[in-house]
Amino acid sequence: MAEVSLRGTRGQILLSLMLGTFLIAIDSTILATAVPTIVGELGGFSQFPWLFSIYLLGQAASVPVYAKLCDTFGRKPVMLFGIGLFLAGSILSATAWSMTVLIIFRAIQGLGAGAIMPSSMTIAGDIYTVRERATAQAYLASVWAISAVAGPTLGGVFAQFFSWRWIFWVNVPMGLLAAFMLIRSYHESFERTKQRIDITGATLLTTALVLLVLGVLEGGQGWAWGSWQSVGCFAVGAALLVAFAVVERRAADPVLAPWVTRDRVVVTTSLASLGVGAVTIGLTSFVPTFLEQTAGAVPLLAGLAVAAQSIGWPISGSLAGRFYLRIGFRATMVIGSTMTLIGAVALTLFSFTPSVWLTAAGCIAVGLGLGLVANPALIAAQSSVGLRERGVVSGTNTLARAVGSAVGVAVYGAIANAVIAARGGQGDPAAIQAGSTAVFVSVAVSAALLIACTVFVPRVPISDE
């Protein structure tokens, strides 16, 4: 078996994937630290969950389309388009003059991220065998480790000493470098096929997700839960999901092929990825605000507490290959989800006595668990299909994680806003603490459901391709 390293042709391709992934990795950690500062300048405290939700929603809604394009036109052009769109969204976000405008520009970033993630994962699946991916994932996991430190640190520095707008400007040089590396190193040989893009299906899925997340985030805030607005959002959103399922069965080239929903490996690993997304966003979105408002932590220190989760993830992620090669994908994922639950329960208990260091300890335990779930789930799904289906499977996995994050941050935000409003409002640190504790309890529930998902993952044989 050839050595997996950053030398040679494949090594240069892997390095370009790491640079592209770094864009997404750092964006998930750098913004959370600056939320209180952004809210202080632009206002809209109750709207801040939308900064994460709309980004994830744009990513989730576009991933199936990009995944299909990867299998139709090739991986490279799709990833380059995603990098360009992500940079456009970053530049616009840096110039935002209100919370509403910033939320809109974050949606553009999300649409770009929706192309980068499935493309990079599919390329890695194409150029490495199942056994080699164990080592390749260690390299990709290192990107998250670097971003875990650089993201919150940069976010805290910009928010505390300069301007939060630099959080978005810093993406520009990184994105340009990632695009240059990809163009120079990756020369794919891909036979393009003439296929129709399922615009109807993509539109139905996007609209359904927007309405459902809108109903969750605005219920109890913008309007009452029992109001016609809430009922309309949930009813129409659910109806559109049913219509989406019907359209996909009849579409000549569906954006989400019906066989995906019948493949037990793909379904169970996607459900696991959905749980990973929900748990991750629950901590990333709320821990910094919790620590800054209750423990008096400065943005930089609060960001480092979140970084503990992102540090734990790549540590265990780099070891996940050794685990699943020895004991299998399912056993590895069950161990990881159990560790995630232990960390979430610890965070709930620590929230009653706010402390940066105790919170960081809980976050790193959650991260260690998630690292043993996320990568094995993706590789198990990729290993169960052929080359032409790998883009769709990678996209489905990414879609599930993005949907879990988008819906998760909406649900957590609704719970936090309801508890904070009932306890005295956002100006009362005790109310913030109570709302954060409620979020941590919800994260623990999500972790328990994650265990249930991983238990039902079928056995996937491990063989070189």
Summary of the structure (lengths in Angstrom):
residues: 465
radius of gyration: 20.7
end to end distance: 11.2
largest distance: 62.1
contacts: 1854
relative contact order: 0.14
helix: 82%
strand: 0%
